[in-house]
Amino acid sequence: MSWSKQRAGLRSILSGSTCIRPASVYDAVSARIAEDIGFELGMLGGSTASLTVLGDPDLMLITLSELAETVRRITRAGTLPLLIDADHGFGNALNVRRTVQELENAGAAGLTIEDTLLPTAYGQAKPQLISLEEGVGKMKAAVEARVDPVLSIFARTAVNITGLNDAIARAKAYEGTGVDALFFTGIKARAELDAVRAATSLPIMLGTTEPELDDIPYLTSAGVRIANQGHTPFAAAALAVHETLKALREGTKPKDLKGLPSADFVNRYMRSGDVQKRSAAYLGLKA
């Protein structure tokens, strides 16, 4: 299967002239809904992947094979470009190489590799970063591992862990490895983002933006091309399931449930029309 169109779509965002908000997706249905609504990009976060597969928090309990299979299920369901939170690459630089190979083969349009020390070190409650040298090795491994040159590699670092100056030094070093974009978390003020922009020519991606940064024209002018807005769709879906099951448990009849989707909505995200056409063409079945 080829994901050239999706990867080119992400490249177009990075080389474009505006900042976009990606859709937080976690399975085939959520990705189809995002695509139908018109989102340009889907983002599979590490927290949502862990919750989807394990029901556990984002503590590096999910395995690479579980993540790759989740990606595969999403990418086969539509044409929405998918950006993957690949955490720290599941180990050292050699593990990063394997991570890129697996996620590229699963259909990722791009992936992020961070320099956080993961899993959490024994006795260390506060997040830590690996050394700059080790981070550079990971980014080199990621870039060299991809087969499709259109696959986008994002180097991720955290301003709020070791400070702005260190984050800028890391960004400059990672840019030299050939990554395609820089992903910063923990930027809270315009002065911080302006300093980052002055230090690099690469497209920038931000984590959830603080109120001072929540302005698309400004983000665009500062070189930001992707700005996340959290992973609320998964939380909203979980609440909807909870409320529905609770009502059923308490005796509400299915026909009396509130907020249920129409049959047309369900058929649309199941792509029932396409299935009916194939059934007629291949099986001789009439609608």
C-alpha positions as CSV (number, residue, x, y, z in Angstrom):
1,M,0.0,0.0,0.0
2,S,1.2,3.5,-0.8
3,W,0.9,6.5,1.5
4,S,2.5,9.0,-0.8
5,K,-0.5,11.3,-1.0
6,Q,-0.8,11.4,2.8
7,R,2.9,12.1,3.3
8,A,2.8,14.8,0.6
9,G,-0.1,16.3,2.4
10,L,1.9,16.7,5.6
11,R,4.8,18.1,3.7
12,S,2.5,20.7,2.2
13,I,1.4,21.7,5.7
14,L,5.0,22.1,6.8
15,S,6.0,24.2,3.7
16,G,2.7,26.1,3.7
17,S,1.9,29.6,4.8
18,T,-0.4,29.0,7.8
19,C,-0.6,27.2,11.1
20,I,-3.2,24.4,11.4
21,R,-4.8,22.6,14.3
22,P,-4.7,18.8,13.8
23,A,-7.5,16.5,14.8
24,S,-6.7,14.2,17.7
25,V,-7.7,10.7,16.5
26,Y,-7.3,7.3,18.1
27,D,-9.0,4.7,15.9
28,A,-10.5,4.2,12.4
29,V,-13.8,5.8,13.1
30,S,-12.4,9.0,14.7
31,A,-10.0,9.4,11.8
32,R,-12.8,9.0,9.3
33,I,-14.9,11.6,11.1
34,A,-12.0,14.0,11.2
35,E,-11.4,13.5,7.5
36,D,-15.1,14.0,6.7
37,I,-15.2,17.2,8.7
38,G,-12.2,18.5,6.7
39,F,-9.2,18.3,9.0
40,E,-5.9,18.5,7.1
41,L,-4.0,16.3,9.6
42,G,-4.7,13.6,12.2
43,M,-2.5,13.3,15.3
44,L,-2.2,10.1,17.3
45,G,-0.9,11.1,20.7
46,G,1.0,8.7,23.0
47,S,-1.6,9.1,25.7
48,T,-4.5,8.3,23.5
49,A,-2.7,5.3,22.0
50,S,-2.0,4.0,25.4
51,L,-5.6,4.5,26.5
52,T,-7.0,3.0,23.3
53,V,-4.9,-0.2,23.6
54,L,-4.4,-0.6,27.3
55,G,-6.7,1.7,29.2
56,D,-3.5,2.9,31.0
57,P,-1.9,6.4,31.3
58,D,1.0,7.5,29.1
59,L,3.8,5.8,31.0
60,M,5.5,3.9,28.2
61,L,3.6,0.7,28.9
62,I,2.4,0.3,25.3
63,T,4.8,-1.6,23.0
64,L,6.0,-0.6,19.5
65,S,4.1,-3.5,17.9
66,E,0.9,-2.3,19.6
67,L,1.5,1.2,18.5
68,A,2.3,0.2,14.9
69,E,-0.9,-2.0,14.7
70,T,-3.0,1.0,16.0
71,V,-1.4,3.2,13.3
72,R,-2.1,0.5,10.6
73,R,-5.8,0.3,11.6
74,I,-6.2,4.0,11.3
75,T,-4.3,4.6,8.0
76,R,-6.2,1.8,6.2
77,A,-9.5,3.4,7.0
78,G,-9.1,6.6,5.0
79,T,-6.7,9.2,3.4
80,L,-6.2,11.5,6.4
81,P,-2.4,12.1,6.9
82,L,-1.5,10.8,10.3
83,L,1.3,12.2,12.5
84,I,2.4,9.8,15.2
85,D,3.8,10.5,18.7
86,A,6.6,7.9,18.7
87,D,7.7,9.0,22.2
88,H,11.4,8.4,22.7
89,G,11.6,5.8,19.9
90,F,11.2,2.9,22.4
91,G,14.8,2.8,23.4
92,N,18.2,4.0,22.2
93,A,19.1,5.1,18.7
94,L,19.0,1.6,17.4
95,N,15.5,1.2,18.7
96,V,14.6,4.5,17.1
97,R,15.7,3.1,13.8
98,R,13.3,0.1,14.2
99,T,10.5,2.4,15.3
100,V,10.8,4.5,12.2
101,Q,10.8,1.4,10.0
102,E,7.7,-0.1,11.7
103,L,5.7,3.2,11.7
104,E,6.6,4.0,8.1
105,N,5.4,0.5,7.0
106,A,2.2,1.1,9.0
107,G,1.4,4.2,6.9
108,A,2.5,7.1,9.1
109,A,2.8,10.4,7.3
110,G,5.2,11.7,9.9
111,L,6.4,10.9,13.4
112,T,7.9,12.7,16.4
113,I,10.9,11.5,18.4
114,E,11.6,13.2,21.7
115,D,14.6,13.5,23.9
116,T,12.8,12.8,27.2
117,L,14.4,10.1,29.4
118,L,11.8,7.3,29.2
119,P,10.7,5.3,31.0
120,T,10.9,7.4,34.1
121,A,14.2,6.7,36.0
122,Y,14.0,5.0,39.4
123,G,13.6,7.6,42.2
124,Q,13.2,10.5,39.8
125,A,9.7,12.1,40.0
126,K,10.6,15.0,37.7
127,P,10.9,14.6,33.9
128,Q,14.4,14.5,32.6
129,L,16.1,14.8,29.2
130,I,18.8,12.6,27.7
131,S,22.1,14.2,26.9
132,L,22.3,16.4,23.8
133,E,24.8,13.9,22.3
134,E,22.4,11.0,22.7
135,G,19.5,13.1,21.4
136,V,21.5,13.9,18.2
137,G,22.2,10.2,17.7
138,K,18.5,9.4,18.0
139,M,17.6,12.0,15.4
140,K,20.3,10.8,13.0
141,A,19.0,7.3,13.3
142,A,15.5,8.4,12.6
143,V,16.4,10.3,9.5
144,E,18.6,7.5,8.1
145,A,16.0,4.8,8.9
146,R,13.3,6.1,6.6
147,V,12.9,4.6,3.2
148,D,10.4,7.1,1.8
149,P,12.1,10.5,1.8
150,V,8.7,12.2,2.0
151,L,8.1,10.7,5.5
152,S,8.4,13.6,7.9
153,I,10.6,13.3,11.0
154,F,10.0,15.8,13.9
155,A,12.6,16.3,16.6
156,R,10.8,17.0,19.9
157,T,12.3,18.7,23.0
158,A,10.8,20.4,26.1
159,V,11.5,24.0,27.0
160,N,10.0,23.6,30.5
161,I,12.4,20.8,31.6
162,T,15.9,22.2,31.1
163,G,15.1,25.8,30.0
164,L,14.9,27.9,26.9
165,N,18.6,28.2,26.2
166,D,19.1,24.4,26.3
167,A,16.0,23.8,24.2
168,I,17.4,26.2,21.5
169,A,20.8,24.5,21.6
170,R,19.1,21.1,21.1
171,A,17.0,22.5,18.3
172,K,20.0,23.8,16.4
173,A,21.8,20.4,16.9
174,Y,18.8,18.4,15.8
175,E,18.3,20.7,12.7
176,G,21.8,19.7,11.7
177,T,20.8,16.0,11.6
178,G,18.3,16.5,8.7
179,V,15.0,16.4,10.6
180,D,12.1,18.1,8.9
181,A,10.5,20.0,11.7
182,L,11.0,20.8,15.4
183,F,8.4,20.0,18.0
184,F,8.5,22.1,21.2
185,T,6.5,21.5,24.4
186,G,6.4,23.8,27.4
187,I,6.6,27.1,25.5
188,K,4.3,29.5,27.4
189,A,5.2,33.0,26.2
190,R,5.7,34.8,22.9
191,A,9.2,35.9,23.9
192,E,10.1,32.2,24.2
193,L,8.6,31.3,20.8
194,D,10.3,34.4,19.2
195,A,13.6,33.3,20.5
196,V,13.1,29.8,19.1
197,R,12.0,31.2,15.7
198,A,15.2,33.3,15.6
199,A,17.3,30.2,16.1
200,T,16.0,27.9,13.5
201,S,14.6,28.0,9.9
202,L,12.7,24.7,10.3
203,P,8.9,24.5,10.6
204,I,7.8,24.4,14.2
205,M,5.1,22.3,16.0
206,L,3.8,23.2,19.4
207,G,2.1,21.3,22.1
208,T,-1.1,22.6,23.6
209,T,-0.8,26.4,23.4
210,E,-1.1,28.7,26.4
211,P,-3.6,31.7,26.1
212,E,-0.8,34.1,25.2
213,L,0.1,31.9,22.2
214,D,-3.5,31.0,21.2
215,D,-3.5,33.2,18.1
216,I,-3.2,31.6,14.6
217,P,-1.9,34.7,12.8
218,Y,0.8,35.2,15.3
219,L,1.7,31.5,15.3
220,T,1.9,31.6,11.6
221,S,4.2,34.6,11.6
222,A,6.4,32.8,14.1
223,G,7.0,29.8,11.9
224,V,4.5,27.5,13.6
225,R,2.8,25.2,11.1
226,I,1.1,22.7,13.6
227,A,-0.3,23.6,17.0
228,N,-1.9,20.9,19.0
229,Q,-5.1,21.5,21.1
230,G,-5.1,18.4,23.3
231,H,-6.8,15.1,23.0
232,T,-10.3,15.9,24.1
233,P,-12.1,13.8,21.5
234,F,-11.1,10.6,23.3
235,A,-12.2,12.0,26.6
236,A,-15.5,13.1,25.1
237,A,-16.1,9.7,23.5
238,A,-15.3,7.9,26.8
239,L,-17.8,10.1,28.6
240,A,-20.5,9.4,26.0
241,V,-19.9,5.6,26.4
242,H,-20.1,6.0,30.2
243,E,-23.3,7.9,30.1
244,T,-25.0,5.6,27.6
245,L,-24.0,2.4,29.5
246,K,-25.1,4.0,32.8
247,A,-28.5,4.9,31.4
248,L,-28.9,1.4,30.0
249,R,-27.9,-0.1,33.3
250,E,-30.4,2.0,35.1
251,G,-33.2,0.8,32.9
252,T,-33.4,3.3,30.0
253,K,-34.6,1.6,26.8
254,P,-32.3,1.9,23.8
255,K,-35.0,3.8,21.9
256,D,-35.3,6.4,24.7
257,L,-31.5,7.2,24.9
258,K,-30.6,10.8,24.2
259,G,-28.0,12.0,21.8
260,L,-27.8,9.0,19.6
261,P,-26.5,9.4,16.1
262,S,-28.8,9.0,13.1
263,A,-28.6,5.9,10.9
264,D,-27.3,8.1,8.1
265,F,-24.4,9.3,10.4
266,V,-23.5,5.7,11.3
267,N,-23.7,4.6,7.7
268,R,-21.4,7.4,6.6
269,Y,-18.6,6.7,9.0
270,M,-18.9,2.9,8.2
271,R,-18.7,3.8,4.5
272,S,-21.8,1.7,3.9
273,G,-22.3,3.1,0.4
274,D,-18.9,1.9,-0.7
275,V,-19.5,-1.6,0.8
276,Q,-22.8,-1.9,-0.9
277,K,-21.2,-1.1,-4.3
278,R,-18.5,-3.7,-3.7
279,S,-21.1,-6.3,-2.6
280,A,-23.1,-5.7,-5.8
281,A,-20.0,-5.8,-8.0
282,Y,-18.3,-8.8,-6.4
283,L,-21.1,-10.8,-4.8
284,G,-24.1,-10.0,-7.0
285,L,-25.9,-8.6,-4.0
286,K,-28.6,-5.9,-4.5
287,A,-29.0,-3.0,-2.1
